[in-house]
Amino acid sequence: MDNLTHSLVGALLGQAGLKRKTGLAMPALIIGANLPDVDAACFFWLEGQEHLGFRRGITHGPPALILLPLILAGLLYGFDRWQASRGKRLEGRLPVNFKWLYALSFIGCLTHPALDWLNVYGIRLLEPFSSRWFYGDTLFIIDVWLWALMGFATWWSLRKEKRGREWKRPARVAIALVVAYIGLNGWNTNRIANATSVHGSDPQVIVSPVPFTFWDRELIVGVGKPRRYEGGLVYSMRDDQFLEVAYCSMEPVRAQRSANSQVEAFLFWSRAPFAERAPDGSVLLRDARFYDPRARDRFTVALPDVECMELPSE
């Protein structure tokens, strides 16, 4: 999920009462909820599509979820001591307890992979022990309804606190509503997946949430053995039609893996890869989950030296 969503989750947990456990609890929760995304720094040393195969991996796995909160708690604790030594510590700040700082940083960090798992991008929950990708197919990566719900609840809770009234209840109610909303979307995804059938095939279906209209889904259907998505079965429930794509064989693309780090990284990350014919007859490597026929975005690898070959028959 996006970092605003992660931040709001941390803020809501604090407003639900956890921020009274220790000084600097809110920074521990909010920063902790975003901390696994420290892997975004890979943009400084990885090129092209290589970041796709690196993100949501090592910093989202079990060892990192233990060590990152420890580092954060140590920094916050040291910051509090540094402020106290200079006489600049805020008077209203609660005493800082390192154990609670670590616990809250840990809770914040745990919410991060839980949310990232909910969309179709995927997450490697077991790195470095396993590079398997996990997918929840429940929420779009940016959910404006969650923004509205959590943002309003956080504001309302803070407003009540400022006025000396009961301020924990709005945050707790919002957390319950968020869980219910996620559960409803998960049920909808499973309902659509179970109701989907493709004649004459044994399909593997990806039910992809879409932005804004959280009740809609796009279907991505892979058929044959091994599963293949280059057969044109990408269905838009919103437009009620299959997408028309000029598909190419994936075999010449896969042959590029050992020599082309961009192809290797993309295929490692991709869940529904397919090859599309470019206007000049070369190949565009894409992923059906993030296909936009009008753009060549960060989910596309252009292969100008690879000629588009006709799809083999089943």
C-alpha positions in Angstrom: 0.0 0.0 0.0 1.0 3.6 -0.3 2.8 5.4 2.5 -0.1 7.6 3.5 -2.2 4.5 4.2 0.7 3.1 6.3 1.1 6.3 8.2 -2.7 6.6 9.0 -2.7 3.1 10.4 0.1 4.0 12.7 -1.6 7.2 13.8 -4.9 5.4 14.4 -3.2 2.8 16.6 -1.7 5.6 18.6 -5.0 7.4 18.9 -6.7 4.2 20.0 -4.6 4.5 23.2 -1.2 3.1 22.4 0.4 6.5 22.4 -0.1 6.7 26.2 2.3 3.8 26.8 5.5 5.8 26.5 7.0 9.1 25.2 7.6 9.2 21.5 5.0 6.5 20.9 3.4 8.2 17.9 6.7 8.5 16.0 7.5 4.8 16.8 4.1 3.7 15.4 4.0 6.0 12.4 7.7 5.6 11.4 7.5 1.9 12.2 4.5 1.5 9.9 6.6 2.9 7.0 10.0 1.5 7.9 10.1 -1.6 5.7 9.8 0.7 2.7 13.4 1.7 3.4 14.1 -0.6 0.4 12.9 2.2 -1.8 16.5 3.4 -1.5 17.3 0.8 -4.2 16.3 3.4 -6.8 19.8 5.0 -6.1 21.7 1.9 -7.2 19.4 -0.2 -9.4 18.6 0.6 -12.9 15.4 0.3 -15.0 13.2 -2.6 -13.9 15.6 -4.1 -11.5 13.9 -2.4 -8.6 10.8 -4.5 -9.2 12.6 -7.7 -8.2 14.1 -6.0 -5.2 11.2 -4.2 -3.6 9.0 -5.8 -1.0 11.6 -8.4 -0.2 14.4 -8.5 2.3 13.2 -5.5 4.4 9.7 -7.1 4.6 10.8 -10.5 5.9 11.0 -11.9 9.4 14.6 -10.8 10.3 14.0 -7.3 9.2 10.8 -7.0 11.1 12.7 -7.8 14.2 15.8 -5.7 13.6 14.3 -2.6 12.0 12.0 -1.9 15.1 15.1 -2.3 17.3 17.0 0.3 15.3 14.1 2.7 15.3 13.5 2.3 19.1 17.3 2.9 19.7 17.2 6.0 17.6 14.1 7.4 19.3 15.5 6.6 22.8 18.8 8.3 21.9 17.0 11.3 20.5 15.0 11.7 23.8 18.2 11.5 25.8 20.0 13.9 23.5 17.2 16.4 23.9 17.2 16.0 27.7 21.0 16.6 27.8 20.6 19.9 25.9 17.6 21.0 28.0 15.3 20.9 24.9 13.1 18.0 25.9 9.4 18.9 25.6 7.8 19.3 29.0 4.6 17.5 28.2 6.3 14.4 26.8 5.8 11.2 28.8 8.8 9.3 30.2 10.4 7.2 27.5 10.4 3.5 28.1 12.7 1.6 25.7 10.8 -1.7 26.0 7.5 0.0 25.0 9.3 1.9 22.2 10.5 -1.4 20.8 7.1 -3.0 21.2 5.3 -0.1 19.4 7.9 0.1 16.7 7.4 -3.7 16.2 3.6 -3.4 16.0 4.0 -0.6 13.5 6.3 -2.6 11.3 4.0 -5.7 11.4 1.2 -3.7 10.0 3.3 -2.9 6.9 3.6 -6.3 5.3 0.0 -7.1 6.4 -1.2 -4.2 4.3 1.2 -4.8 1.4 0.0 -8.4 1.1 -3.5 -7.2 0.4 -2.9 -6.1 -3.2 -1.9 -7.8 -6.5 1.7 -6.4 -6.5 2.8 -9.1 -4.1 5.2 -9.4 -1.2 8.0 -11.9 -0.3 6.9 -12.4 3.3 9.6 -15.1 4.0 12.8 -13.4 2.7 15.6 -14.3 3.0 14.5 -17.8 3.7 12.2 -18.0 0.6 11.7 -15.8 -2.4 8.1 -16.9 -2.9 5.6 -14.1 -3.7 2.3 -13.8 -1.8 -0.8 -12.0 -3.0 -3.9 -11.0 -1.3 -5.8 -9.5 -4.3 -8.1 -7.6 -1.9 -7.3 -3.9 -2.1 -6.0 -1.6 -4.8 -2.5 -0.3 -3.9 -4.0 3.2 -3.3 -7.5 3.1 -1.6 -9.1 6.6 -1.3 -11.9 5.1 0.8 -9.4 4.0 3.4 -7.8 7.5 3.2 -11.1 9.1 3.9 -12.1 6.8 6.8 -8.8 6.8 8.6 -8.0 10.4 7.9 -11.4 11.6 9.3 -11.2 9.3 12.3 -7.6 10.5 13.2 -8.7 14.1 12.9 -11.8 13.6 14.9 -9.9 11.7 17.6 -7.3 14.5 17.9 -10.0 17.1 18.0 -11.8 15.4 20.9 -8.5 15.0 22.7 -7.7 18.7 22.4 -11.1 19.5 23.9 -10.6 17.1 26.8 -13.2 14.6 25.7 -13.1 10.8 25.1 -10.7 10.5 22.2 -9.9 6.8 21.9 -13.3 5.6 20.8 -13.3 7.2 17.2 -9.9 5.5 16.5 -11.1 2.2 17.8 -14.3 2.3 15.8 -12.4 3.3 12.7 -10.0 0.3 13.1 -13.0 -2.0 13.4 -14.5 -0.5 10.2 -11.2 -0.9 8.4 -11.0 -4.5 9.3 -14.6 -5.0 8.2 -13.9 -3.2 4.9 -10.9 -5.4 4.2 -13.0 -8.5 5.0 -15.7 -7.4 2.7 -13.3 -6.8 -0.2 -11.6 -10.2 0.4 -15.0 -11.9 0.3 -15.9 -10.0 -2.9 -12.6 -11.1 -4.5 -13.2 -14.8 -3.6 -16.8 -14.6 -4.8 -15.8 -13.4 -8.2 -12.9 -15.8 -8.5 -15.1 -18.8 -7.7 -17.8 -17.6 -10.1 -15.3 -17.3 -13.0 -15.1 -20.0 -15.7 -13.5 -20.1 -19.1 -14.8 -22.6 -21.6 -12.5 -25.4 -22.6 -9.7 -24.6 -20.2 -8.5 -25.0 -16.7 -7.9 -21.4 -15.8 -5.9 -19.7 -13.2 -7.7 -16.4 -12.3 -6.2 -13.2 -10.8 -9.0 -11.0 -9.5 -7.5 -7.5 -9.5 -9.1 -4.7 -7.5 -9.4 -1.4 -9.3 -9.1 2.3 -8.1 -12.1 4.2 -6.8 -14.8 1.7 -7.4 -13.7 -0.8 -4.7 -16.6 -3.2 -5.6 -15.3 -3.7 -9.2 -12.6 -6.1 -10.3 -10.5 -6.9 -13.4 -10.0 -10.5 -14.3 -6.7 -11.8 -15.6 -7.1 -15.4 -16.8 -4.2 -17.8 -17.5 -4.9 -21.0 -19.4 -3.0 -24.1 -20.3 -0.2 -26.0 -18.6 2.1 -24.4 -17.8 -0.1 -21.4 -17.0 0.2 -18.7 -19.7 -1.2 -15.2 -19.8 -0.1 -14.5 -23.4 -3.4 -15.8 -24.9 -5.3 -12.6 -24.7 -7.5 -13.5 -21.7 -7.4 -10.2 -19.9 -11.0 -9.2 -19.1 -12.2 -5.8 -17.9 -15.3 -6.0 -15.8 -15.6 -2.3 -16.0 -15.7 -2.3 -19.8 -17.3 -5.7 -20.1 -14.8 -7.0 -22.7 -11.5 -8.7 -23.2 -8.6 -6.5 -23.9 -7.3 -6.7 -27.5 -3.6 -7.1 -27.5 -1.1 -8.1 -30.3 0.6 -10.9 -28.4 4.0 -12.5 -29.1 5.6 -15.7 -28.0 7.4 -15.5 -24.7 10.1 -18.0 -25.7 12.5 -15.4 -27.3 12.0 -13.2 -24.2 12.8 -16.0 -21.7 16.0 -16.7 -23.8 17.1 -13.2 -22.8 17.1 -13.8 -19.1 20.7 -14.8 -18.6 22.0 -11.9 -20.7 19.6 -9.1 -19.8 19.3 -8.1 -16.1 16.1 -6.1 -16.9 14.4 -9.2 -18.2 15.6 -11.4 -15.4 14.4 -8.9 -12.7 11.0 -8.3 -14.5 10.3 -12.1 -14.9 11.3 -12.7 -11.3 8.7 -10.1 -10.1 6.0 -10.6 -12.7 3.0 -12.7 -11.9 1.2 -12.5 -15.3 3.9 -11.7 -17.9 3.2 -11.5 -21.6 4.9 -10.2 -24.7 3.2 -7.5 -26.9 4.1 -6.6 -30.4 5.5 -3.0 -30.6 4.7 -0.9 -33.7 8.1 -1.7 -35.2 7.7 -5.5 -34.8 9.8 -5.8 -31.7 8.7 -6.9 -28.3 7.3 -5.1 -25.2 7.5 -7.2 -22.1 4.5 -6.4 -19.8 2.6 -7.7 -16.9 -1.2 -8.1 -17.2 -1.8 -6.8 -13.7 -0.6 -3.3 -14.6 -1.3 -3.2 -18.3 -2.0 0.2 -19.9 -2.2 0.0 -23.7 -1.7 3.8 -23.9 1.6 3.9 -22.0 5.0 2.3 -21.6 5.4 2.8 -17.9 7.7 1.4 -15.2 6.0 -2.0 -15.7 7.2 -2.4 -19.2 10.5 -3.6 -20.7 11.2 -2.6 -24.3 13.2 -5.2 -26.2 14.0 -3.5 -29.5 16.4 -6.3 -30.6 13.9 -9.1 -30.1 11.5 -9.9 -33.0 7.9 -10.6 -32.2 7.2 -14.3 -33.0 3.7 -15.7 -33.5 2.2 -17.5 -30.5 2.6 -21.3 -30.7 -0.6 -23.3 -30.8 -1.8 -25.1 -27.6 
